[in-house]
């Protein structure tokens, strides 16, 4: 235990200083979230690059939780879906069902170029379409993969913090 305290003292705080809050207003569906958003992540067919960056966004350096965003395990506990990847044919129906399981008001964030417009997988035989072709999208995060800062900024746009 003493060793742990020594390590905490030696390492100190690793989180990046908080940048200014995003100037963009939240999407209308997020107006009722009042500073806190519970997020269910859905991989609809990603290469996992976007997942690595989402993991970083919730890690100790970028620390999205300090702005009121929290990952949850069930869509029934969520306010928002964070969807990555082009939507594959096998994931179109599970994504629709996951969306329907999120209570209203609900928000969908398409994370990464594949989620926005199928990216490098556009036209592939197993791809049903972009996320907006399957469920309504309220916010998009560009990049392949998007930087963790961009993911955090989108989450801060939802929480307003
Ligand atoms: S946007 Fe890039 S990193 Fe994300 S799923 Fe597509 S190919 Fe992978």
Backbone and ligand atoms as CSV (ligand in chain L), in Angstrom:
chain,resi,resn,atom,element,x,y,z
A,1,UNK,N,N,0.832,-1.222,0.000
A,1,UNK,CA,C,0.000,0.000,0.000
A,1,UNK,C,C,0.861,1.265,0.000
A,2,UNK,N,N,1.926,1.240,0.848
A,2,UNK,CA,C,2.823,2.407,0.903
A,2,UNK,C,C,3.514,2.596,-0.449
A,3,UNK,N,N,3.861,1.449,-1.090
A,3,UNK,CA,C,4.492,1.522,-2.401
A,3,UNK,C,C,3.572,2.174,-3.429
A,4,UNK,N,N,2.281,1.865,-3.338
A,4,UNK,CA,C,1.310,2.453,-4.268
A,4,UNK,C,C,1.230,3.965,-4.068
A,5,UNK,N,N,1.172,4.388,-2.799
A,5,UNK,CA,C,1.117,5.834,-2.520
A,5,UNK,C,C,2.367,6.538,-3.046
A,6,UNK,N,N,3.535,5.878,-2.858
A,6,UNK,CA,C,4.787,6.477,-3.353
A,6,UNK,C,C,4.714,6.647,-4.880
A,7,UNK,N,N,4.175,5.595,-5.530
A,7,UNK,CA,C,4.091,5.656,-7.001
A,7,UNK,C,C,3.142,6.783,-7.424
A,8,UNK,N,N,1.995,6.905,-6.739
A,8,UNK,CA,C,1.035,7.968,-7.090
A,8,UNK,C,C,1.705,9.337,-6.929
A,9,UNK,N,N,2.471,9.513,-5.853
A,9,UNK,CA,C,3.158,10.795,-5.621
A,9,UNK,C,C,4.211,11.047,-6.685
A,10,UNK,N,N,4.911,9.985,-7.087
A,10,UNK,CA,C,6.003,10.157,-8.052
A,10,UNK,C,C,5.461,10.460,-9.450
A,11,UNK,N,N,4.368,9.771,-9.842
A,11,UNK,CA,C,3.850,9.934,-11.207
A,11,UNK,C,C,3.025,11.213,-11.326
A,12,UNK,N,N,2.211,11.493,-10.300
A,12,UNK,CA,C,1.375,12.693,-10.342
A,12,UNK,C,C,0.217,12.539,-11.300
A,13,UNK,N,N,-0.356,13.650,-11.716
A,13,UNK,CA,C,-1.528,13.650,-12.578
A,13,UNK,C,C,-1.090,13.498,-14.029
A,14,UNK,N,N,-1.693,12.552,-14.768
A,14,UNK,CA,C,-1.295,12.346,-16.162
A,14,UNK,C,C,-2.327,12.906,-17.138
A,15,UNK,N,N,-3.508,13.308,-16.657
A,15,UNK,CA,C,-4.540,13.794,-17.574
A,15,UNK,C,C,-4.091,15.088,-18.247
A,16,UNK,N,N,-4.418,15.205,-19.536
A,16,UNK,CA,C,-4.149,16.431,-20.271
A,16,UNK,C,C,-4.948,17.564,-19.644
A,17,UNK,N,N,-4.416,18.798,-19.658
A,17,UNK,CA,C,-5.225,19.924,-19.184
A,17,UNK,C,C,-6.499,20.028,-20.030
A,18,UNK,N,N,-7.608,20.402,-19.412
A,18,UNK,CA,C,-8.874,20.468,-20.140
A,18,UNK,C,C,-8.843,21.616,-21.136
A,19,UNK,N,N,-9.076,21.344,-22.444
A,19,UNK,CA,C,-9.195,22.444,-23.398
A,19,UNK,C,C,-10.517,23.183,-23.172
A,20,UNK,N,N,-10.680,24.363,-23.785
A,20,UNK,CA,C,-11.962,25.079,-23.621
A,20,UNK,C,C,-13.125,24.214,-24.098
A,21,UNK,N,N,-14.279,24.425,-23.505
A,21,UNK,CA,C,-15.469,23.653,-23.898
A,21,UNK,C,C,-15.800,23.943,-25.358
A,22,UNK,N,N,-16.315,22.942,-26.113
A,22,UNK,CA,C,-16.637,23.170,-27.525
A,22,UNK,C,C,-17.687,24.262,-27.681
A,23,UNK,N,N,-17.496,25.065,-28.735
A,23,UNK,CA,C,-18.423,26.179,-28.963
A,23,UNK,C,C,-19.705,25.701,-29.639
A,24,UNK,N,N,-19.635,24.553,-30.336
A,24,UNK,CA,C,-20.811,24.075,-31.085
A,24,UNK,C,C,-21.945,23.720,-30.126
A,25,UNK,N,N,-23.174,24.121,-30.469
A,25,UNK,CA,C,-24.305,23.752,-29.608
A,25,UNK,C,C,-24.574,22.254,-29.699
A,26,UNK,N,N,-25.154,21.656,-28.646
A,26,UNK,CA,C,-25.459,20.226,-28.726
A,26,UNK,C,C,-26.571,19.965,-29.724
A,27,UNK,N,N,-26.609,18.755,-30.315
A,27,UNK,CA,C,-27.743,18.440,-31.190
A,27,UNK,C,C,-29.040,18.532,-30.392
A,28,UNK,N,N,-30.158,18.874,-31.048
A,28,UNK,CA,C,-31.416,19.078,-30.319
A,28,UNK,C,C,-31.773,17.904,-29.405
A,29,UNK,N,N,-31.521,16.679,-29.843
A,29,UNK,CA,C,-31.891,15.515,-29.030
A,29,UNK,C,C,-31.081,15.442,-27.746
A,30,UNK,N,N,-29.925,16.134,-27.698
A,30,UNK,CA,C,-29.056,16.063,-26.517
A,30,UNK,C,C,-29.375,17.159,-25.514
A,31,UNK,N,N,-30.303,18.060,-25.857
A,31,UNK,CA,C,-30.559,19.210,-24.994
A,31,UNK,C,C,-31.021,18.792,-23.601
A,32,UNK,N,N,-31.698,17.637,-23.496
A,32,UNK,CA,C,-32.246,17.203,-22.211
A,32,UNK,C,C,-31.246,16.420,-21.368
A,33,UNK,N,N,-30.023,16.248,-21.849
A,33,UNK,CA,C,-29.090,15.379,-21.127
A,33,UNK,C,C,-28.460,16.060,-19.918
A,34,UNK,N,N,-28.456,17.371,-19.882
A,34,UNK,CA,C,-28.084,18.130,-18.684
A,34,UNK,C,C,-26.748,17.737,-18.068
A,35,UNK,N,N,-25.702,17.821,-18.839
A,35,UNK,CA,C,-24.364,17.688,-18.272
A,35,UNK,C,C,-23.845,16.291,-18.078
A,36,UNK,N,N,-24.634,15.286,-18.416
A,36,UNK,CA,C,-24.194,13.914,-18.180
A,36,UNK,C,C,-24.733,13.021,-19.290
A,37,UNK,N,N,-23.875,12.149,-19.828
A,37,UNK,CA,C,-24.340,11.254,-20.887
A,37,UNK,C,C,-23.783,9.853,-20.650
A,38,UNK,N,N,-24.674,8.882,-20.687
A,38,UNK,CA,C,-24.291,7.472,-20.550
A,38,UNK,C,C,-24.198,6.905,-21.963
A,39,UNK,N,N,-23.084,6.282,-22.266
A,39,UNK,CA,C,-22.767,5.941,-23.655
A,39,UNK,C,C,-22.636,4.436,-23.833
A,40,UNK,N,N,-23.337,3.902,-24.824
A,40,UNK,CA,C,-23.150,2.512,-25.225
A,40,UNK,C,C,-22.407,2.520,-26.550
A,41,UNK,N,N,-21.278,1.821,-26.593
A,41,UNK,CA,C,-20.516,1.743,-27.832
A,41,UNK,C,C,-21.004,0.553,-28.658
A,42,UNK,N,N,-21.168,0.752,-29.964
A,42,UNK,CA,C,-21.551,-0.341,-30.867
A,42,UNK,C,C,-20.545,-0.406,-32.002
A,43,UNK,N,N,-19.867,-1.524,-32.121
A,43,UNK,CA,C,-18.981,-1.773,-33.259
A,43,UNK,C,C,-19.823,-2.436,-34.341
A,44,UNK,N,N,-20.136,-1.676,-35.394
A,44,UNK,CA,C,-21.019,-2.190,-36.441
A,44,UNK,C,C,-20.243,-2.814,-37.593
A,45,UNK,N,N,-18.900,-2.894,-37.450
A,45,UNK,CA,C,-18.103,-3.494,-38.523
A,45,UNK,C,C,-16.740,-2.851,-38.649
A,46,UNK,N,N,-16.290,-2.235,-37.573
A,46,UNK,CA,C,-15.033,-1.487,-37.580
A,46,UNK,C,C,-13.814,-2.399,-37.718
A,47,UNK,N,N,-12.675,-1.799,-38.125
A,47,UNK,CA,C,-11.406,-2.540,-38.173
A,47,UNK,C,C,-10.754,-2.566,-36.801
A,48,UNK,N,N,-11.357,-1.896,-35.829
A,48,UNK,CA,C,-10.894,-1.772,-34.440
A,48,UNK,C,C,-9.968,-0.588,-34.214
A,49,UNK,N,N,-9.607,0.122,-35.281
A,49,UNK,CA,C,-8.806,1.330,-35.091
A,49,UNK,C,C,-9.571,2.372,-34.293
A,50,UNK,N,N,-10.848,2.540,-34.632
A,50,UNK,CA,C,-11.659,3.527,-33.903
A,50,UNK,C,C,-11.810,3.125,-32.438
A,51,UNK,N,N,-11.882,1.815,-32.165
A,51,UNK,CA,C,-12.041,1.346,-30.777
A,51,UNK,C,C,-10.816,1.715,-29.940
A,52,UNK,N,N,-9.625,1.609,-30.565
A,52,UNK,CA,C,-8.397,1.963,-29.841
A,52,UNK,C,C,-8.466,3.424,-29.408
A,53,UNK,N,N,-8.944,4.293,-30.311
A,53,UNK,CA,C,-8.992,5.724,-29.989
A,53,UNK,C,C,-10.099,6.028,-28.986
A,54,UNK,N,N,-11.218,5.308,-29.075
A,54,UNK,CA,C,-12.269,5.494,-28.061
A,54,UNK,C,C,-11.744,5.050,-26.702
A,55,UNK,N,N,-10.985,3.933,-26.694
A,55,UNK,CA,C,-10.375,3.481,-25.443
A,55,UNK,C,C,-9.466,4.554,-24.863
A,56,UNK,N,N,-8.698,5.217,-25.731
A,56,UNK,CA,C,-7.827,6.296,-25.256
A,56,UNK,C,C,-8.643,7.466,-24.730
A,57,UNK,N,N,-9.754,7.769,-25.414
A,57,UNK,CA,C,-10.580,8.906,-24.982
A,57,UNK,C,C,-11.097,8.708,-23.563
A,58,UNK,N,N,-11.335,7.448,-23.185
A,58,UNK,CA,C,-11.836,7.167,-21.829
A,58,UNK,C,C,-10.705,6.762,-20.881
A,59,UNK,N,N,-9.459,6.780,-21.358
A,59,UNK,CA,C,-8.312,6.437,-20.515
A,59,UNK,C,C,-7.891,7.604,-19.637
A,60,UNK,N,N,-6.804,7.408,-18.853
A,60,UNK,CA,C,-6.421,8.432,-17.879
A,60,UNK,C,C,-5.880,9.721,-18.502
A,61,UNK,N,N,-5.392,9.681,-19.748
A,61,UNK,CA,C,-4.802,10.896,-20.318
A,61,UNK,C,C,-5.879,11.859,-20.824
A,62,UNK,N,N,-6.857,11.344,-21.574
A,62,UNK,CA,C,-7.906,12.225,-22.125
A,62,UNK,C,C,-9.136,12.269,-21.224
A,63,UNK,N,N,-9.395,11.204,-20.497
A,63,UNK,CA,C,-10.324,11.170,-19.369
A,63,UNK,C,C,-11.689,11.800,-19.666
A,64,UNK,N,N,-12.421,11.203,-20.611
A,64,UNK,CA,C,-13.727,11.755,-20.993
A,64,UNK,C,C,-14.707,11.794,-19.822
A,65,UNK,N,N,-14.495,10.951,-18.818
A,65,UNK,CA,C,-15.452,10.912,-17.697
A,65,UNK,C,C,-15.478,12.222,-16.925
A,66,UNK,N,N,-14.372,12.978,-16.958
A,66,UNK,CA,C,-14.390,14.228,-16.184
A,66,UNK,C,C,-15.325,15.257,-16.792
A,67,UNK,N,N,-15.779,15.020,-18.039
A,67,UNK,CA,C,-16.742,15.927,-18.673
A,67,UNK,C,C,-18.165,15.369,-18.602
A,68,UNK,N,N,-18.373,14.302,-17.873
A,68,UNK,CA,C,-19.722,13.790,-17.679
A,68,UNK,C,C,-20.118,12.655,-18.598
A,69,UNK,N,N,-19.176,12.095,-19.366
A,69,UNK,CA,C,-19.492,10.977,-20.269
A,69,UNK,C,C,-19.042,9.676,-19.619
A,70,UNK,N,N,-19.877,8.651,-19.698
A,70,UNK,CA,C,-19.547,7.379,-19.051
A,70,UNK,C,C,-19.991,6.235,-19.944
A,71,UNK,N,N,-19.135,5.219,-20.089
A,71,UNK,CA,C,-19.513,4.040,-20.877
A,71,UNK,C,C,-20.386,3.127,-20.024
A,72,UNK,N,N,-21.440,2.595,-20.616
A,72,UNK,CA,C,-22.301,1.638,-19.919
A,72,UNK,C,C,-22.424,0.371,-20.763
A,73,UNK,N,N,-22.831,-0.724,-20.111
A,73,UNK,CA,C,-22.826,-2.021,-20.777
A,73,UNK,C,C,-24.109,-2.309,-21.540
A,74,UNK,N,N,-25.188,-1.632,-21.184
A,74,UNK,CA,C,-26.472,-1.964,-21.805
A,74,UNK,C,C,-27.061,-0.743,-22.495
A,75,UNK,N,N,-27.652,-0.937,-23.683
A,75,UNK,CA,C,-28.324,0.206,-24.321
A,75,UNK,C,C,-29.500,0.709,-23.491
A,76,UNK,N,N,-30.060,-0.144,-22.655
A,76,UNK,CA,C,-31.198,0.291,-21.822
A,76,UNK,C,C,-30.768,1.275,-20.741
A,77,UNK,N,N,-29.463,1.329,-20.453
A,77,UNK,CA,C,-28.943,2.281,-19.470
A,77,UNK,C,C,-28.358,3.514,-20.153
A,78,UNK,N,N,-28.432,3.569,-21.480
A,78,UNK,CA,C,-27.680,4.589,-22.225
A,78,UNK,C,C,-28.571,5.747,-22.667
A,79,UNK,N,N,-27.901,6.900,-22.867
A,79,UNK,CA,C,-28.532,8.057,-23.514
A,79,UNK,C,C,-28.071,8.171,-24.953
A,80,UNK,N,N,-26.879,7.615,-25.216
A,80,UNK,CA,C,-26.267,7.819,-26.534
A,80,UNK,C,C,-25.601,6.539,-27.009
A,81,UNK,N,N,-25.599,6.369,-28.327
A,81,UNK,CA,C,-24.835,5.285,-28.959
A,81,UNK,C,C,-23.629,5.894,-29.649
A,82,UNK,N,N,-22.472,5.270,-29.447
A,82,UNK,CA,C,-21.237,5.667,-30.125
A,82,UNK,C,C,-20.971,4.552,-31.128
A,83,UNK,N,N,-21.270,4.792,-32.407
A,83,UNK,CA,C,-21.236,3.711,-33.396
A,83,UNK,C,C,-20.001,3.864,-34.283
A,84,UNK,N,N,-19.260,2.764,-34.435
A,84,UNK,CA,C,-18.061,2.775,-35.274
A,84,UNK,C,C,-18.230,1.798,-36.436
A,85,UNK,N,N,-17.448,2.061,-37.482
A,85,UNK,CA,C,-17.379,1.132,-38.609
A,85,UNK,C,C,-18.475,1.354,-39.625
A,86,UNK,N,N,-18.255,0.834,-40.848
A,86,UNK,CA,C,-19.384,0.771,-41.768
A,86,UNK,C,C,-20.331,-0.267,-41.190
A,87,UNK,N,N,-21.604,-0.163,-41.482
A,87,UNK,CA,C,-22.546,-1.153,-40.936
A,87,UNK,C,C,-22.538,-2.364,-41.856
A,88,UNK,N,N,-22.081,-3.491,-41.333
A,88,UNK,CA,C,-22.074,-4.705,-42.160
A,88,UNK,C,C,-23.494,-5.272,-42.237
A,89,UNK,N,N,-23.695,-6.137,-43.215
A,89,UNK,CA,C,-25.036,-6.723,-43.374
A,89,UNK,C,C,-25.465,-7.461,-42.108
A,90,UNK,N,N,-24.510,-8.130,-41.454
A,90,UNK,CA,C,-24.855,-8.874,-40.243
A,90,UNK,C,C,-25.143,-7.969,-39.048
A,91,UNK,N,N,-24.631,-6.729,-39.081
A,91,UNK,CA,C,-24.814,-5.847,-37.933
A,91,UNK,C,C,-25.943,-4.839,-38.104
A,92,UNK,N,N,-26.559,-4.780,-39.291
A,92,UNK,CA,C,-27.608,-3.777,-39.523
A,92,UNK,C,C,-28.787,-3.994,-38.567
A,93,UNK,N,N,-29.276,-5.214,-38.481
A,93,UNK,CA,C,-30.429,-5.471,-37.616
A,93,UNK,C,C,-30.065,-5.342,-36.128
A,94,UNK,N,N,-28.917,-5.911,-35.671
A,94,UNK,CA,C,-28.545,-5.674,-34.271
A,94,UNK,C,C,-28.394,-4.187,-33.944
A,95,UNK,N,N,-27.885,-3.376,-34.894
A,95,UNK,CA,C,-27.769,-1.935,-34.628
A,95,UNK,C,C,-29.152,-1.312,-34.493
A,96,UNK,N,N,-30.071,-1.691,-35.373
A,96,UNK,CA,C,-31.444,-1.178,-35.283
A,96,UNK,C,C,-32.064,-1.546,-33.935
A,97,UNK,N,N,-31.881,-2.782,-33.519
A,97,UNK,CA,C,-32.465,-3.236,-32.247
A,97,UNK,C,C,-31.812,-2.524,-31.061
A,98,UNK,N,N,-30.505,-2.323,-31.140
A,98,UNK,CA,C,-29.819,-1.604,-30.059
A,98,UNK,C,C,-30.342,-0.186,-29.966
A,99,UNK,N,N,-30.529,0.456,-31.128
A,99,UNK,CA,C,-31.070,1.822,-31.157
A,99,UNK,C,C,-32.455,1.848,-30.512
A,100,UNK,N,N,-33.295,0.888,-30.860
A,100,UNK,CA,C,-34.657,0.861,-30.297
A,100,UNK,C,C,-34.638,0.622,-28.792
A,101,UNK,N,N,-33.580,-0.035,-28.278
A,101,UNK,CA,C,-33.510,-0.337,-26.839
A,101,UNK,C,C,-33.085,0.866,-26.005
A,102,UNK,N,N,-32.547,1.904,-26.651
A,102,UNK,CA,C,-32.114,3.091,-25.899
A,102,UNK,C,C,-33.342,3.946,-25.609
A,103,UNK,N,N,-33.561,4.305,-24.327
A,103,UNK,CA,C,-34.739,5.127,-24.024
A,103,UNK,C,C,-34.633,6.524,-24.635
A,104,UNK,N,N,-35.756,7.149,-24.888
A,104,UNK,CA,C,-35.807,8.520,-25.413
A,104,UNK,C,C,-35.604,9.497,-24.262
A,105,UNK,N,N,-35.001,10.674,-24.487
A,105,UNK,CA,C,-34.381,11.096,-25.732
A,105,UNK,C,C,-33.047,10.407,-25.922
A,106,UNK,N,N,-32.722,10.042,-27.158
A,106,UNK,CA,C,-31.484,9.312,-27.430
A,106,UNK,C,C,-30.707,10.004,-28.555
A,107,UNK,N,N,-29.423,9.789,-28.508
A,107,UNK,CA,C,-28.523,10.451,-29.452
A,107,UNK,C,C,-27.639,9.385,-30.081
A,108,UNK,N,N,-27.343,9.545,-31.374
A,108,UNK,CA,C,-26.417,8.633,-32.052
A,108,UNK,C,C,-25.223,9.435,-32.564
A,109,UNK,N,N,-24.033,8.974,-32.202
A,109,UNK,CA,C,-22.806,9.607,-32.683
A,109,UNK,C,C,-22.102,8.604,-33.604
A,110,UNK,N,N,-21.859,8.998,-34.849
A,110,UNK,CA,C,-21.121,8.161,-35.800
A,110,UNK,C,C,-19.648,8.530,-35.686
A,111,UNK,N,N,-18.826,7.557,-35.247
A,111,UNK,CA,C,-17.416,7.830,-34.972
A,111,UNK,C,C,-16.542,7.219,-36.069
A,112,UNK,N,N,-15.813,8.087,-36.778
A,112,UNK,CA,C,-14.879,7.621,-37.808
A,112,UNK,C,C,-15.469,7.731,-39.204
A,113,UNK,N,N,-14.569,7.776,-40.174
A,113,UNK,CA,C,-15.003,7.948,-41.562
A,113,UNK,C,C,-15.848,6.784,-42.052
A,114,UNK,N,N,-15.575,5.575,-41.565
A,114,UNK,CA,C,-16.392,4.429,-41.991
A,114,UNK,C,C,-17.825,4.593,-41.530
A,115,UNK,N,N,-18.016,5.072,-40.307
A,115,UNK,CA,C,-19.366,5.269,-39.784
A,115,UNK,C,C,-20.073,6.391,-40.536
A,116,UNK,N,N,-19.293,7.385,-41.005
A,116,UNK,CA,C,-19.896,8.533,-41.686
A,116,UNK,C,C,-20.276,8.214,-43.125
A,117,UNK,N,N,-19.342,7.525,-43.830
A,117,UNK,CA,C,-19.601,7.330,-45.271
A,117,UNK,C,C,-19.011,6.011,-45.802
A,118,UNK,N,N,-18.812,5.054,-44.930
A,118,UNK,CA,C,-18.248,3.730,-45.243
A,118,UNK,C,C,-16.733,3.761,-45.445
A,119,UNK,N,N,-16.133,4.951,-45.580
A,119,UNK,CA,C,-14.680,5.088,-45.643
A,119,UNK,C,C,-14.038,4.144,-46.641
A,120,UNK,N,N,-12.966,3.478,-46.185
A,120,UNK,CA,C,-12.220,2.593,-47.089
A,120,UNK,C,C,-13.014,1.341,-47.467
A,121,UNK,N,N,-14.111,1.089,-46.773
A,121,UNK,CA,C,-14.903,-0.118,-47.060
A,121,UNK,C,C,-16.087,0.155,-47.988
A,122,UNK,N,N,-16.183,1.380,-48.504
A,122,UNK,CA,C,-17.312,1.718,-49.385
A,122,UNK,C,C,-17.358,0.753,-50.567
A,123,UNK,N,N,-18.524,0.214,-50.828
A,123,UNK,CA,C,-18.705,-0.690,-51.963
A,123,UNK,C,C,-18.360,-2.128,-51.683
A,124,UNK,N,N,-17.855,-2.421,-50.484
A,124,UNK,CA,C,-17.502,-3.808,-50.175
A,124,UNK,C,C,-18.769,-4.666,-50.102
A,125,UNK,N,N,-18.632,-5.941,-50.458
A,125,UNK,CA,C,-19.827,-6.793,-50.597
A,125,UNK,C,C,-20.568,-6.992,-49.286
A,126,UNK,N,N,-19.848,-6.930,-48.157
A,126,UNK,CA,C,-20.498,-7.189,-46.868
A,126,UNK,C,C,-21.044,-5.956,-46.184
A,127,UNK,N,N,-20.945,-4.789,-46.842
A,127,UNK,CA,C,-21.324,-3.529,-46.190
A,127,UNK,C,C,-22.748,-3.141,-46.578
A,128,UNK,N,N,-23.587,-2.902,-45.557
A,128,UNK,CA,C,-24.966,-2.492,-45.821
A,128,UNK,C,C,-25.054,-0.987,-46.043
A,129,UNK,N,N,-24.130,-0.209,-45.445
A,129,UNK,CA,C,-24.164,1.237,-45.630
A,129,UNK,C,C,-23.498,1.948,-44.470
A,130,UNK,N,N,-23.588,3.276,-44.495
A,130,UNK,CA,C,-23.080,4.086,-43.386
A,130,UNK,C,C,-24.086,4.013,-42.236
A,131,UNK,N,N,-23.709,4.528,-41.092
A,131,UNK,CA,C,-24.595,4.434,-39.925
A,131,UNK,C,C,-25.915,5.146,-40.185
A,132,UNK,N,N,-25.847,6.311,-40.862
A,132,UNK,CA,C,-27.085,7.068,-41.092
A,132,UNK,C,C,-28.040,6.343,-42.042
A,133,UNK,N,N,-27.556,5.346,-42.759
A,133,UNK,CA,C,-28.443,4.556,-43.623
A,133,UNK,C,C,-29.274,3.562,-42.814
A,134,UNK,N,N,-28.900,3.358,-41.548
A,134,UNK,CA,C,-29.584,2.346,-40.722
A,134,UNK,C,C,-30.341,2.989,-39.562
A,135,UNK,N,N,-29.706,3.958,-38.889
A,135,UNK,CA,C,-30.363,4.664,-37.773
A,135,UNK,C,C,-30.090,6.158,-37.937
A,136,UNK,N,N,-30.944,7.029,-37.351
A,136,UNK,CA,C,-30.685,8.469,-37.471
A,136,UNK,C,C,-29.433,8.873,-36.702
A,137,UNK,N,N,-28.621,9.722,-37.313
A,137,UNK,CA,C,-27.357,10.165,-36.698
A,137,UNK,C,C,-27.478,11.635,-36.298
A,138,UNK,N,N,-27.052,11.960,-35.073
A,138,UNK,CA,C,-27.126,13.336,-34.574
A,138,UNK,C,C,-25.797,14.071,-34.645
A,139,UNK,N,N,-24.694,13.323,-34.602
A,139,UNK,CA,C,-23.375,13.960,-34.530
A,139,UNK,C,C,-22.380,13.033,-35.215
A,140,UNK,N,N,-21.403,13.612,-35.922
A,140,UNK,CA,C,-20.380,12.803,-36.600
A,140,UNK,C,C,-18.993,13.245,-36.152
A,141,UNK,N,N,-18.092,12.270,-36.058
A,141,UNK,CA,C,-16.692,12.553,-35.729
A,141,UNK,C,C,-15.862,12.054,-36.903
A,142,UNK,N,N,-15.173,12.982,-37.576
A,142,UNK,CA,C,-14.396,12.631,-38.764
A,142,UNK,C,C,-13.036,12.071,-38.368
A,143,UNK,N,N,-12.445,11.307,-39.297
A,143,UNK,CA,C,-11.085,10.803,-39.095
A,143,UNK,C,C,-11.014,9.310,-39.284
A,144,UNK,N,N,-9.826,8.837,-39.670
A,144,UNK,CA,C,-9.611,7.398,-39.863
A,144,UNK,C,C,-8.265,7.004,-39.279
A,145,UNK,N,N,-8.229,6.703,-37.988
A,145,UNK,CA,C,-9.323,6.857,-37.030
A,145,UNK,C,C,-9.364,8.288,-36.511
A,146,UNK,N,N,-10.462,8.695,-35.895
A,146,UNK,CA,C,-10.484,10.022,-35.273
A,146,UNK,C,C,-9.544,10.068,-34.076
A,147,UNK,N,N,-8.969,11.222,-33.825
A,147,UNK,CA,C,-8.090,11.355,-32.658
A,147,UNK,C,C,-8.933,11.319,-31.387
A,148,UNK,N,N,-8.349,10.850,-30.279
A,148,UNK,CA,C,-9.119,10.819,-29.029
A,148,UNK,C,C,-9.659,12.188,-28.648
A,149,UNK,N,N,-8.893,13.247,-28.973
A,149,UNK,CA,C,-9.365,14.606,-28.656
A,149,UNK,C,C,-10.690,14.890,-29.368
A,150,UNK,N,N,-10.823,14.385,-30.623
A,150,UNK,CA,C,-12.054,14.627,-31.378
A,150,UNK,C,C,-13.220,13.856,-30.774
A,151,UNK,N,N,-12.941,12.631,-30.288
A,151,UNK,CA,C,-14.002,11.846,-29.633
A,151,UNK,C,C,-14.446,12.554,-28.352
A,152,UNK,N,N,-13.467,13.038,-27.578
A,152,UNK,CA,C,-13.803,13.743,-26.333
A,152,UNK,C,C,-14.588,15.010,-26.656
A,153,UNK,N,N,-14.188,15.724,-27.711
A,153,UNK,CA,C,-14.895,16.959,-28.058
A,153,UNK,C,C,-16.357,16.672,-28.404
A,154,UNK,N,N,-16.601,15.569,-29.134
A,154,UNK,CA,C,-17.987,15.215,-29.476
A,154,UNK,C,C,-18.779,14.901,-28.209
A,155,UNK,N,N,-18.149,14.176,-27.275
A,155,UNK,CA,C,-18.846,13.836,-26.035
A,155,UNK,C,C,-19.120,15.099,-25.223
A,156,UNK,N,N,-18.171,16.045,-25.248
A,156,UNK,CA,C,-18.376,17.305,-24.523
A,156,UNK,C,C,-19.482,18.134,-25.177
A,157,UNK,N,N,-19.629,18.013,-26.493
A,157,UNK,CA,C,-20.731,18.703,-27.167
A,157,UNK,C,C,-22.066,18.168,-26.646
A,158,UNK,N,N,-22.101,16.860,-26.347
A,158,UNK,CA,C,-23.347,16.278,-25.817
A,158,UNK,C,C,-23.596,16.725,-24.378
A,159,UNK,N,N,-22.541,16.715,-23.552
A,159,UNK,CA,C,-22.746,17.044,-22.136
A,159,UNK,C,C,-22.776,18.546,-21.889
A,160,UNK,N,N,-22.199,19.327,-22.834
A,160,UNK,CA,C,-22.146,20.773,-22.625
A,160,UNK,C,C,-21.129,21.188,-21.582
A,161,UNK,N,N,-20.163,20.301,-21.259
A,161,UNK,CA,C,-19.174,20.620,-20.209
A,161,UNK,C,C,-17.748,20.644,-20.748
L,1,LIG,S1,S,-12.553,4.888,-39.798
L,1,LIG,FE1,FE,-10.508,3.968,-40.117
L,1,LIG,S2,S,-9.919,3.253,-38.066
L,1,LIG,FE2,FE,-12.160,3.572,-38.023
L,1,LIG,S3,S,-13.076,1.592,-38.564
L,1,LIG,FE3,FE,-12.805,2.740,-40.472
L,1,LIG,S4,S,-10.812,2.062,-41.307
L,1,LIG,FE4,FE,-10.871,1.485,-39.133
